[in-house]
Each structure stands twice: as C-alpha cells, then as structure tokens.
Amino acid sequence: MMNYAAGLTCSTCGKKILEKDLIAWTEKNNVVHLICDTVQISEGVRFMGRAEELNEQFL
C-alpha cells in the first residue's frame, strides 16, 4: 500500500491527498483532486480513481 504519510499533495490546492480521495495523475506527473482541476486533467491522464488504487495500478 502506498505510504500516504509521505505526503502526496494536490498540485492545485496544496492539500494532502487522502486514501479515499478521487484523484488524477497527469502525464506531466501532477497529482490533483478531481474537484480541483480539470485543466491539468485535459493535458493527459495516466490514472484516474481513488488514491488508494494508484499503488495497485502501477506497482
């Protein structure tokens, strides 16, 4: 499981990404809450879903 204590933060609002947050990881390696920024999401998305699933998808 991903270590959320390490501090993933939303590149738009600056708040900590929590395990159950809906997020997108963009092609430019930004992690954003889905409700914070759709502009970065339109730049290309590597992952979209709950933060807890990010680790399962890519490791």
N, CA, C, O and CB atoms as a CASP TS submission, in Angstrom:
PFRMAT TS
TARGET T0000
AUTHOR 0000-0000-0000
METHOD Language model
MODEL 1
PARENT N/A
ATOM      1  N   MET     1       0.838  -1.185   0.000  1.00  0.00           N
ATOM      2  CA  MET     1       0.000   0.000   0.000  1.00  0.00           C
ATOM      3  C   MET     1       0.882   1.247   0.000  1.00  0.00           C
ATOM      4  O   MET     1       1.942   1.269   0.626  1.00  0.00           O
ATOM      5  CB  MET     1      -0.953  -0.001   1.217  1.00  0.00           C
ATOM      6  N   MET     2       0.443   2.258  -0.692  1.00  0.00           N
ATOM      7  CA  MET     2       1.194   3.500  -0.788  1.00  0.00           C
ATOM      8  C   MET     2       1.271   4.184   0.575  1.00  0.00           C
ATOM      9  O   MET     2       0.304   4.152   1.336  1.00  0.00           O
ATOM     10  CB  MET     2       0.554   4.437  -1.823  1.00  0.00           C
ATOM     11  N   ASN     3       2.381   4.785   0.881  1.00  0.00           N
ATOM     12  CA  ASN     3       2.567   5.469   2.147  1.00  0.00           C
ATOM     13  C   ASN     3       2.055   6.899   2.036  1.00  0.00           C
ATOM     14  O   ASN     3       2.766   7.772   1.538  1.00  0.00           O
ATOM     15  CB  ASN     3       4.048   5.451   2.568  1.00  0.00           C
ATOM     16  N   TYR     4       0.840   7.148   2.489  1.00  0.00           N
ATOM     17  CA  TYR     4       0.244   8.478   2.397  1.00  0.00           C
ATOM     18  C   TYR     4       0.867   9.443   3.399  1.00  0.00           C
ATOM     19  O   TYR     4       0.759  10.658   3.235  1.00  0.00           O
ATOM     20  CB  TYR     4      -1.258   8.397   2.621  1.00  0.00           C
ATOM     21  N   ALA     5       1.517   8.915   4.433  1.00  0.00           N
ATOM     22  CA  ALA     5       2.209   9.779   5.384  1.00  0.00           C
ATOM     23  C   ALA     5       3.372  10.496   4.713  1.00  0.00           C
ATOM     24  O   ALA     5       3.814  11.544   5.184  1.00  0.00           O
ATOM     25  CB  ALA     5       2.708   8.967   6.586  1.00  0.00           C
ATOM     26  N   ALA     6       3.869   9.936   3.619  1.00  0.00           N
ATOM     27  CA  ALA     6       4.972  10.560   2.889  1.00  0.00           C
ATOM     28  C   ALA     6       4.547  11.880   2.276  1.00  0.00           C
ATOM     29  O   ALA     6       5.395  12.720   1.973  1.00  0.00           O
ATOM     30  CB  ALA     6       5.490   9.625   1.802  1.00  0.00           C
ATOM     31  N   GLY     7       3.261  12.077   2.088  1.00  0.00           N
ATOM     32  CA  GLY     7       2.779  13.391   1.724  1.00  0.00           C
ATOM     33  C   GLY     7       2.467  13.661   0.271  1.00  0.00           C
ATOM     34  O   GLY     7       2.988  14.629  -0.283  1.00  0.00           O
ATOM     35  N   LEU     8       1.645  12.855  -0.375  1.00  0.00           N
ATOM     36  CA  LEU     8       1.136  13.246  -1.685  1.00  0.00           C
ATOM     37  C   LEU     8       0.244  14.463  -1.488  1.00  0.00           C
ATOM     38  O   LEU     8      -0.642  14.457  -0.633  1.00  0.00           O
ATOM     39  CB  LEU     8       0.354  12.071  -2.377  1.00  0.00           C
ATOM     40  N   THR     9       0.475  15.498  -2.271  1.00  0.00           N
ATOM     41  CA  THR     9      -0.364  16.688  -2.172  1.00  0.00           C
ATOM     42  C   THR     9      -0.913  17.057  -3.537  1.00  0.00           C
ATOM     43  O   THR     9      -0.289  16.794  -4.565  1.00  0.00           O
ATOM     44  CB  THR     9       0.424  17.864  -1.578  1.00  0.00           C
ATOM     45  N   CYS    10      -2.075  17.662  -3.533  1.00  0.00           N
ATOM     46  CA  CYS    10      -2.717  18.119  -4.758  1.00  0.00           C
ATOM     47  C   CYS    10      -1.911  19.288  -5.310  1.00  0.00           C
ATOM     48  O   CYS    10      -1.620  20.239  -4.585  1.00  0.00           O
ATOM     49  CB  CYS    10      -4.205  18.530  -4.502  1.00  0.00           C
ATOM     50  N   SER    11      -1.550  19.223  -6.585  1.00  0.00           N
ATOM     51  CA  SER    11      -0.733  20.292  -7.163  1.00  0.00           C
ATOM     52  C   SER    11      -1.541  21.561  -7.414  1.00  0.00           C
ATOM     53  O   SER    11      -0.966  22.594  -7.755  1.00  0.00           O
ATOM     54  CB  SER    11      -0.104  19.823  -8.462  1.00  0.00           C
ATOM     55  N   THR    12      -2.862  21.504  -7.252  1.00  0.00           N
ATOM     56  CA  THR    12      -3.695  22.687  -7.429  1.00  0.00           C
ATOM     57  C   THR    12      -4.000  23.370  -6.102  1.00  0.00           C
ATOM     58  O   THR    12      -3.731  24.560  -5.940  1.00  0.00           O
ATOM     59  CB  THR    12      -4.989  22.314  -8.126  1.00  0.00           C
ATOM     60  N   CYS    13      -4.563  22.622  -5.149  1.00  0.00           N
ATOM     61  CA  CYS    13      -4.982  23.251  -3.886  1.00  0.00           C
ATOM     62  C   CYS    13      -3.932  23.140  -2.789  1.00  0.00           C
ATOM     63  O   CYS    13      -4.003  23.867  -1.798  1.00  0.00           O
ATOM     64  CB  CYS    13      -6.271  22.628  -3.404  1.00  0.00           C
ATOM     65  N   GLY    14      -2.957  22.241  -2.945  1.00  0.00           N
ATOM     66  CA  GLY    14      -1.901  22.093  -1.954  1.00  0.00           C
ATOM     67  C   GLY    14      -2.280  21.249  -0.750  1.00  0.00           C
ATOM     68  O   GLY    14      -1.472  21.081   0.163  1.00  0.00           O
ATOM     69  N   LYS    15      -3.506  20.711  -0.730  1.00  0.00           N
ATOM     70  CA  LYS    15      -3.934  19.889   0.401  1.00  0.00           C
ATOM     71  C   LYS    15      -3.445  18.454   0.226  1.00  0.00           C
ATOM     72  O   LYS    15      -3.207  17.984  -0.887  1.00  0.00           O
ATOM     73  CB  LYS    15      -5.471  19.919   0.545  1.00  0.00           C
ATOM     74  N   LYS    16      -3.306  17.781   1.354  1.00  0.00           N
ATOM     75  CA  LYS    16      -2.848  16.396   1.376  1.00  0.00           C
ATOM     76  C   LYS    16      -3.848  15.491   0.654  1.00  0.00           C
ATOM     77  O   LYS    16      -5.059  15.653   0.802  1.00  0.00           O
ATOM     78  CB  LYS    16      -2.641  15.918   2.828  1.00  0.00           C
ATOM     79  N   ILE    17      -3.337  14.543  -0.124  1.00  0.00           N
ATOM     80  CA  ILE    17      -4.168  13.534  -0.779  1.00  0.00           C
ATOM     81  C   ILE    17      -4.433  12.424   0.233  1.00  0.00           C
ATOM     82  O   ILE    17      -3.499  11.811   0.750  1.00  0.00           O
ATOM     83  CB  ILE    17      -3.477  12.970  -2.081  1.00  0.00           C
ATOM     84  N   LEU    18      -5.685  12.175   0.509  1.00  0.00           N
ATOM     85  CA  LEU    18      -6.064  11.112   1.433  1.00  0.00           C
ATOM     86  C   LEU    18      -6.403   9.850   0.653  1.00  0.00           C
ATOM     87  O   LEU    18      -6.679   9.900  -0.546  1.00  0.00           O
ATOM     88  CB  LEU    18      -7.259  11.547   2.310  1.00  0.00           C
ATOM     89  N   GLU    19      -6.379   8.728   1.343  1.00  0.00           N
ATOM     90  CA  GLU    19      -6.550   7.419   0.730  1.00  0.00           C
ATOM     91  C   GLU    19      -7.823   7.299  -0.109  1.00  0.00           C
ATOM     92  O   GLU    19      -7.794   6.679  -1.172  1.00  0.00           O
ATOM     93  CB  GLU    19      -6.557   6.369   1.793  1.00  0.00           C
ATOM     94  N   LYS    20      -8.917   7.867   0.334  1.00  0.00           N
ATOM     95  CA  LYS    20     -10.209   7.716  -0.351  1.00  0.00           C
ATOM     96  C   LYS    20     -10.515   8.863  -1.312  1.00  0.00           C
ATOM     97  O   LYS    20     -11.593   8.883  -1.907  1.00  0.00           O
ATOM     98  CB  LYS    20     -11.321   7.610   0.670  1.00  0.00           C
ATOM     99  N   ASP    21      -9.606   9.813  -1.480  1.00  0.00           N
ATOM    100  CA  ASP    21      -9.837  10.944  -2.382  1.00  0.00           C
ATOM    101  C   ASP    21      -9.874  10.485  -3.833  1.00  0.00           C
ATOM    102  O   ASP    21      -9.149   9.570  -4.224  1.00  0.00           O
ATOM    103  CB  ASP    21      -8.749  12.010  -2.195  1.00  0.00           C
ATOM    104  N   LEU    22     -10.724  11.128  -4.627  1.00  0.00           N
ATOM    105  CA  LEU    22     -10.744  10.894  -6.069  1.00  0.00           C
ATOM    106  C   LEU    22      -9.689  11.789  -6.693  1.00  0.00           C
ATOM    107  O   LEU    22      -9.717  13.008  -6.527  1.00  0.00           O
ATOM    108  CB  LEU    22     -12.163  11.171  -6.684  1.00  0.00           C
ATOM    109  N   ILE    23      -8.753  11.173  -7.416  1.00  0.00           N
ATOM    110  CA  ILE    23      -7.611  11.919  -7.943  1.00  0.00           C
ATOM    111  C   ILE    23      -7.352  11.580  -9.404  1.00  0.00           C
ATOM    112  O   ILE    23      -7.904  10.627  -9.953  1.00  0.00           O
ATOM    113  CB  ILE    23      -6.364  11.633  -7.114  1.00  0.00           C
ATOM    114  N   ALA    24      -6.506  12.382 -10.007  1.00  0.00           N
ATOM    115  CA  ALA    24      -5.961  12.074 -11.327  1.00  0.00           C
ATOM    116  C   ALA    24      -4.461  12.296 -11.261  1.00  0.00           C
ATOM    117  O   ALA    24      -3.993  13.252 -10.642  1.00  0.00           O
ATOM    118  CB  ALA    24      -6.621  12.953 -12.451  1.00  0.00           C
ATOM    119  N   TRP    25      -3.713  11.414 -11.899  1.00  0.00           N
ATOM    120  CA  TRP    25      -2.266  11.564 -12.055  1.00  0.00           C
ATOM    121  C   TRP    25      -2.067  11.879 -13.519  1.00  0.00           C
ATOM    122  O   TRP    25      -2.389  11.059 -14.378  1.00  0.00           O
ATOM    123  CB  TRP    25      -1.451  10.264 -11.600  1.00  0.00           C
ATOM    124  N   THR    26      -1.543  13.053 -13.817  1.00  0.00           N
ATOM    125  CA  THR    26      -1.473  13.523 -15.197  1.00  0.00           C
ATOM    126  C   THR    26      -0.179  13.103 -15.880  1.00  0.00           C
ATOM    127  O   THR    26       0.762  12.642 -15.233  1.00  0.00           O
ATOM    128  CB  THR    26      -1.608  15.030 -15.240  1.00  0.00           C
ATOM    129  N   GLU    27      -0.150  13.271 -17.196  1.00  0.00           N
ATOM    130  CA  GLU    27       1.043  12.961 -17.993  1.00  0.00           C
ATOM    131  C   GLU    27       2.243  13.806 -17.561  1.00  0.00           C
ATOM    132  O   GLU    27       3.388  13.395 -17.748  1.00  0.00           O
ATOM    133  CB  GLU    27       0.758  13.187 -19.483  1.00  0.00           C
ATOM    134  N   LYS    28       1.989  14.974 -16.988  1.00  0.00           N
ATOM    135  CA  LYS    28       3.074  15.838 -16.513  1.00  0.00           C
ATOM    136  C   LYS    28       3.453  15.528 -15.066  1.00  0.00           C
ATOM    137  O   LYS    28       4.112  16.329 -14.402  1.00  0.00           O
ATOM    138  CB  LYS    28       2.671  17.308 -16.638  1.00  0.00           C
ATOM    139  N   ASN    29       3.026  14.348 -14.579  1.00  0.00           N
ATOM    140  CA  ASN    29       3.331  13.869 -13.225  1.00  0.00           C
ATOM    141  C   ASN    29       2.808  14.768 -12.125  1.00  0.00           C
ATOM    142  O   ASN    29       3.447  14.911 -11.082  1.00  0.00           O
ATOM    143  CB  ASN    29       4.805  13.720 -13.065  1.00  0.00           C
ATOM    144  N   ASN    30       1.658  15.372 -12.342  1.00  0.00           N
ATOM    145  CA  ASN    30       0.963  16.110 -11.298  1.00  0.00           C
ATOM    146  C   ASN    30      -0.143  15.228 -10.750  1.00  0.00           C
ATOM    147  O   ASN    30      -0.794  14.500 -11.499  1.00  0.00           O
ATOM    148  CB  ASN    30       0.393  17.456 -11.834  1.00  0.00           C
ATOM    149  N   VAL    31      -0.352  15.293  -9.451  1.00  0.00           N
ATOM    150  CA  VAL    31      -1.475  14.603  -8.831  1.00  0.00           C
ATOM    151  C   VAL    31      -2.444  15.680  -8.377  1.00  0.00           C
ATOM    152  O   VAL    31      -2.069  16.598  -7.649  1.00  0.00           O
ATOM    153  CB  VAL    31      -1.017  13.681  -7.630  1.00  0.00           C
ATOM    154  N   VAL    32      -3.701  15.561  -8.813  1.00  0.00           N
ATOM    155  CA  VAL    32      -4.713  16.566  -8.473  1.00  0.00           C
ATOM    156  C   VAL    32      -5.990  15.883  -8.007  1.00  0.00           C
ATOM    157  O   VAL    32      -6.330  14.791  -8.463  1.00  0.00           O
ATOM    158  CB  VAL    32      -5.006  17.484  -9.683  1.00  0.00           C
ATOM    159  N   HIS    33      -6.699  16.550  -7.081  1.00  0.00           N
ATOM    160  CA  HIS    33      -8.055  16.114  -6.753  1.00  0.00           C
ATOM    161  C   HIS    33      -8.922  16.362  -7.984  1.00  0.00           C
ATOM    162  O   HIS    33      -8.753  17.379  -8.657  1.00  0.00           O
ATOM    163  CB  HIS    33      -8.622  16.870  -5.485  1.00  0.00           C
ATOM    164  N   LEU    34      -9.834  15.464  -8.286  1.00  0.00           N
ATOM    165  CA  LEU    34     -10.698  15.650  -9.452  1.00  0.00           C
ATOM    166  C   LEU    34     -11.532  16.917  -9.343  1.00  0.00           C
ATOM    167  O   LEU    34     -11.827  17.545 -10.360  1.00  0.00           O
ATOM    168  CB  LEU    34     -11.611  14.449  -9.625  1.00  0.00           C
ATOM    169  N   ILE    35     -11.919  17.308  -8.131  1.00  0.00           N
ATOM    170  CA  ILE    35     -12.748  18.504  -7.982  1.00  0.00           C
ATOM    171  C   ILE    35     -11.935  19.791  -8.068  1.00  0.00           C
ATOM    172  O   ILE    35     -12.515  20.870  -8.185  1.00  0.00           O
ATOM    173  CB  ILE    35     -13.487  18.458  -6.663  1.00  0.00           C
ATOM    174  N   CYS    36     -10.628  19.705  -8.013  1.00  0.00           N
ATOM    175  CA  CYS    36      -9.789  20.909  -8.009  1.00  0.00           C
ATOM    176  C   CYS    36      -9.399  21.396  -9.394  1.00  0.00           C
ATOM    177  O   CYS    36      -9.345  22.603  -9.627  1.00  0.00           O
ATOM    178  CB  CYS    36      -8.550  20.650  -7.223  1.00  0.00           C
ATOM    179  N   ASP    37      -9.132  20.497 -10.302  1.00  0.00           N
ATOM    180  CA  ASP    37      -8.533  20.959 -11.550  1.00  0.00           C
ATOM    181  C   ASP    37      -8.843  20.048 -12.724  1.00  0.00           C
ATOM    182  O   ASP    37      -8.381  18.908 -12.777  1.00  0.00           O
ATOM    183  CB  ASP    37      -7.047  21.079 -11.390  1.00  0.00           C
ATOM    184  N   THR    38      -9.619  20.550 -13.650  1.00  0.00           N
ATOM    185  CA  THR    38      -9.882  19.785 -14.867  1.00  0.00           C
ATOM    186  C   THR    38      -8.962  20.211 -15.993  1.00  0.00           C
ATOM    187  O   THR    38      -8.864  19.505 -16.997  1.00  0.00           O
ATOM    188  CB  THR    38     -11.333  19.946 -15.294  1.00  0.00           C
ATOM    189  N   VAL    39      -8.280  21.346 -15.861  1.00  0.00           N
ATOM    190  CA  VAL    39      -7.357  21.803 -16.899  1.00  0.00           C
ATOM    191  C   VAL    39      -6.180  20.843 -17.003  1.00  0.00           C
ATOM    192  O   VAL    39      -5.830  20.413 -18.102  1.00  0.00           O
ATOM    193  CB  VAL    39      -6.861  23.237 -16.604  1.00  0.00           C
ATOM    194  N   GLN    40      -5.564  20.502 -15.873  1.00  0.00           N
ATOM    195  CA  GLN    40      -4.436  19.577 -15.893  1.00  0.00           C
ATOM    196  C   GLN    40      -4.868  18.199 -16.368  1.00  0.00           C
ATOM    197  O   GLN    40      -4.099  17.494 -17.022  1.00  0.00           O
ATOM    198  CB  GLN    40      -3.801  19.479 -14.510  1.00  0.00           C
ATOM    199  N   ILE    41      -6.091  17.816 -16.043  1.00  0.00           N
ATOM    200  CA  ILE    41      -6.583  16.508 -16.458  1.00  0.00           C
ATOM    201  C   ILE    41      -6.664  16.430 -17.979  1.00  0.00           C
ATOM    202  O   ILE    41      -6.412  15.376 -18.562  1.00  0.00           O
ATOM    203  CB  ILE    41      -7.959  16.224 -15.832  1.00  0.00           C
ATOM    204  N   SER    42      -7.013  17.538 -18.620  1.00  0.00           N
ATOM    205  CA  SER    42      -7.123  17.534 -20.083  1.00  0.00           C
ATOM    206  C   SER    42      -5.758  17.450 -20.761  1.00  0.00           C
ATOM    207  O   SER    42      -5.688  17.227 -21.969  1.00  0.00           O
ATOM    208  CB  SER    42      -7.854  18.786 -20.557  1.00  0.00           C
ATOM    209  N   GLU    43      -4.671  17.624 -20.006  1.00  0.00           N
ATOM    210  CA  GLU    43      -3.318  17.508 -20.548  1.00  0.00           C
ATOM    211  C   GLU    43      -2.907  16.051 -20.722  1.00  0.00           C
ATOM    212  O   GLU    43      -1.828  15.775 -21.248  1.00  0.00           O
ATOM    213  CB  GLU    43      -2.322  18.223 -19.641  1.00  0.00           C
ATOM    214  N   GLY    44      -3.724  15.140 -20.301  1.00  0.00           N
ATOM    215  CA  GLY    44      -3.427  13.713 -20.396  1.00  0.00           C
ATOM    216  C   GLY    44      -3.415  13.087 -19.020  1.00  0.00           C
ATOM    217  O   GLY    44      -2.878  13.662 -18.073  1.00  0.00           O
ATOM    218  N   VAL    45      -4.000  11.923 -18.908  1.00  0.00           N
ATOM    219  CA  VAL    45      -4.146  11.274 -17.612  1.00  0.00           C
ATOM    220  C   VAL    45      -3.524   9.888 -17.656  1.00  0.00           C
ATOM    221  O   VAL    45      -3.801   9.099 -18.560  1.00  0.00           O
ATOM    222  CB  VAL    45      -5.629  11.189 -17.205  1.00  0.00           C
ATOM    223  N   ARG    46      -2.689   9.600 -16.681  1.00  0.00           N
ATOM    224  CA  ARG    46      -2.115   8.258 -16.522  1.00  0.00           C
ATOM    225  C   ARG    46      -3.020   7.398 -15.652  1.00  0.00           C
ATOM    226  O   ARG    46      -3.099   6.184 -15.837  1.00  0.00           O
ATOM    227  CB  ARG    46      -0.700   8.335 -15.908  1.00  0.00           C
ATOM    228  N   PHE    47      -3.699   8.031 -14.705  1.00  0.00           N
ATOM    229  CA  PHE    47      -4.547   7.317 -13.757  1.00  0.00           C
ATOM    230  C   PHE    47      -5.650   8.242 -13.288  1.00  0.00           C
ATOM    231  O   PHE    47      -5.423   9.434 -13.078  1.00  0.00           O
ATOM    232  CB  PHE    47      -3.725   6.788 -12.557  1.00  0.00           C
ATOM    233  N   MET    48      -6.853   7.692 -13.121  1.00  0.00           N
ATOM    234  CA  MET    48      -7.952   8.435 -12.526  1.00  0.00           C
ATOM    235  C   MET    48      -8.724   7.466 -11.644  1.00  0.00           C
ATOM    236  O   MET    48      -9.135   6.400 -12.104  1.00  0.00           O
ATOM    237  CB  MET    48      -8.878   9.084 -13.621  1.00  0.00           C
ATOM    238  N   GLY    49      -8.923   7.824 -10.386  1.00  0.00           N
ATOM    239  CA  GLY    49      -9.649   6.958  -9.463  1.00  0.00           C
ATOM    240  C   GLY    49      -9.335   7.331  -8.030  1.00  0.00           C
ATOM    241  O   GLY    49      -8.890   8.445  -7.753  1.00  0.00           O
ATOM    242  N   ARG    50      -9.565   6.403  -7.124  1.00  0.00           N
ATOM    243  CA  ARG    50      -9.272   6.626  -5.708  1.00  0.00           C
ATOM    244  C   ARG    50      -7.767   6.535  -5.481  1.00  0.00           C
ATOM    245  O   ARG    50      -7.078   5.720  -6.094  1.00  0.00           O
ATOM    246  CB  ARG    50     -10.023   5.599  -4.814  1.00  0.00           C
ATOM    247  N   ALA    51      -7.281   7.376  -4.604  1.00  0.00           N
ATOM    248  CA  ALA    51      -5.846   7.423  -4.321  1.00  0.00           C
ATOM    249  C   ALA    51      -5.311   6.064  -3.890  1.00  0.00           C
ATOM    250  O   ALA    51      -4.193   5.698  -4.254  1.00  0.00           O
ATOM    251  CB  ALA    51      -5.555   8.458  -3.242  1.00  0.00           C
ATOM    252  N   GLU    52      -6.090   5.314  -3.122  1.00  0.00           N
ATOM    253  CA  GLU    52      -5.629   4.012  -2.633  1.00  0.00           C
ATOM    254  C   GLU    52      -5.386   3.022  -3.772  1.00  0.00           C
ATOM    255  O   GLU    52      -4.643   2.057  -3.595  1.00  0.00           O
ATOM    256  CB  GLU    52      -6.645   3.432  -1.659  1.00  0.00           C
ATOM    257  N   GLU    53      -5.996   3.245  -4.937  1.00  0.00           N
ATOM    258  CA  GLU    53      -5.835   2.343  -6.076  1.00  0.00           C
ATOM    259  C   GLU    53      -4.614   2.679  -6.923  1.00  0.00           C
ATOM    260  O   GLU    53      -4.212   1.874  -7.763  1.00  0.00           O
ATOM    261  CB  GLU    53      -7.071   2.380  -6.937  1.00  0.00           C
ATOM    262  N   LEU    54      -4.021   3.841  -6.724  1.00  0.00           N
ATOM    263  CA  LEU    54      -2.869   4.264  -7.517  1.00  0.00           C
ATOM    264  C   LEU    54      -1.720   3.276  -7.385  1.00  0.00           C
ATOM    265  O   LEU    54      -1.120   2.891  -8.388  1.00  0.00           O
ATOM    266  CB  LEU    54      -2.412   5.659  -7.092  1.00  0.00           C
ATOM    267  N   ASN    55      -1.412   2.867  -6.187  1.00  0.00           N
ATOM    268  CA  ASN    55      -0.334   1.919  -5.940  1.00  0.00           C
ATOM    269  C   ASN    55      -0.613   0.581  -6.620  1.00  0.00           C
ATOM    270  O   ASN    55       0.299  -0.026  -7.182  1.00  0.00           O
ATOM    271  CB  ASN    55      -0.139   1.718  -4.438  1.00  0.00           C
ATOM    272  N   GLU    56      -1.855   0.118  -6.575  1.00  0.00           N
ATOM    273  CA  GLU    56      -2.216  -1.167  -7.164  1.00  0.00           C
ATOM    274  C   GLU    56      -2.079  -1.140  -8.686  1.00  0.00           C
ATOM    275  O   GLU    56      -1.732  -2.156  -9.288  1.00  0.00           O
ATOM    276  CB  GLU    56      -3.644  -1.545  -6.773  1.00  0.00           C
ATOM    277  N   GLN    57      -2.342  -0.007  -9.310  1.00  0.00           N
ATOM    278  CA  GLN    57      -2.306   0.118 -10.761  1.00  0.00           C
ATOM    279  C   GLN    57      -0.887   0.088 -11.322  1.00  0.00           C
ATOM    280  O   GLN    57      -0.658  -0.486 -12.387  1.00  0.00           O
ATOM    281  CB  GLN    57      -2.985   1.393 -11.177  1.00  0.00           C
ATOM    282  N   PHE    58       0.061   0.695 -10.624  1.00  0.00           N
ATOM    283  CA  PHE    58       1.367   0.945 -11.218  1.00  0.00           C
ATOM    284  C   PHE    58       2.527   0.212 -10.592  1.00  0.00           C
ATOM    285  O   PHE    58       3.647   0.314 -11.093  1.00  0.00           O
ATOM    286  CB  PHE    58       1.644   2.363 -11.168  1.00  0.00           C
ATOM    287  N   LEU    59       2.312  -0.515  -9.530  1.00  0.00           N
ATOM    288  CA  LEU    59       3.420  -1.254  -8.916  1.00  0.00           C
ATOM    289  C   LEU    59       3.213  -2.737  -9.046  1.00  0.00           C
ATOM    290  O   LEU    59       4.045  -3.520  -8.588  1.00  0.00           O
ATOM    291  CB  LEU    59       3.576  -0.882  -7.451  1.00  0.00           C
TER
END
